[in-house]
Amino acid sequence: MTRVGALGRRTRLAVLGSPIAHSKSPALHGAAYRELGLDWTYEAVDVTAAGLPDFLASRDGTWRGVSLTMPLKRDVLPLLATRDDIVDLAGAANTVLLGDEGLAGFNTDVVGITSALRASGITGVLRVRLLGAGATAASVLVAIAQLGATHVLVSTRSPGTAAHLLPLAAMLGLDLAVGPLAGAVAGHRGDPGADPGADPAARPTALFAPDLVVSTLPGGAAIDLEFPADVRRSATLFDVAYDPWPSALATSWYAVDGLVVPGIEMLVGQALSQVRVFVTGSTHTPVEREDAVLAAMRVSVGLAP
């Protein structure tokens, strides 16, 4: 893997996507490199899936790497020369390091999810209701498996879109069922779905009572799911969206004083891991004064240090 010393001239970075103007990644990364005393630039560049290969191939020696949004996290996979284990597991790379040996792909979404949940006091889960079935959903499965999850109900408008999650769930030892993104969610008291040993595929999906609800839907997306007050009070909501905020789901959780983990916390966690990649070449090697770097990044997006 190419390290910083071999990338001496590479000082340019960007987040790619379409649309991308709303991204908070430039603020997060800019704060990190200023704190580290690095004269690096990080910008938002509008790049579509069709334009991704040409964009990456045309970068000159001043470019160090890029961050990717959907659907580029999947589209980049055939272009990678190397990838970390999480990329292979989740089937998505959100970070690419440019070097003489080719493109190296990393997935920092998983650590962003686990760090956000653990920072909110969620150190273990059993039953998870997962809204949406895209690439982020795959990263969520990897993350919740690390937190001990056993049963997952994926809710999606088109059940066929969840097919790619089935082999991943089996590999992770997760009992996964797929249901519609509509209807009512049962409460916990007297609910047969609350039995953690029950098979969600063998009972009506509406009776699946979660202890964690994860939404991977775009910010502002409307859904026809009704979560009763007792579920919102007892189950943590982790909404990966951060713009606009609060989402409709988060607002409904806040209305009953339920615990909400905002998507901005995931964004910060995955961005810090990306900074590690761009500075050290590894997700496992902390940067210098990492606590100060993280504090600066949090302040840059309006969070407490």
Secondary structure, 3 states (H helix, E strand, C coil): CCCHHHHCCCCEEEEEECCCCCCCHHHHHHHHHHHCCCCCEEEEEECCCCCHHHHHHCCCCCEEEEEECCCHHHHCHHHCCEECHHHHHHCCCCEEEEECCEEEEECCHHHHHHHHHHHCCCCCCCEEEEECCCHHHHHHHHHHHHCCCCEEEEEECCHHHHCCHHHHHHHHCCEEEEEECEEECCCCCCCHHHCCCCCHHHCCHHHCCCCEEEECCCCCCCCEEECCHHHHHHCEEEECCCCCCCCHHHHHHHCCCCCEEEHHHHHHHHHHHHHHHHHHCCCCCCCCCHHHHHHHHHHHCCCCC
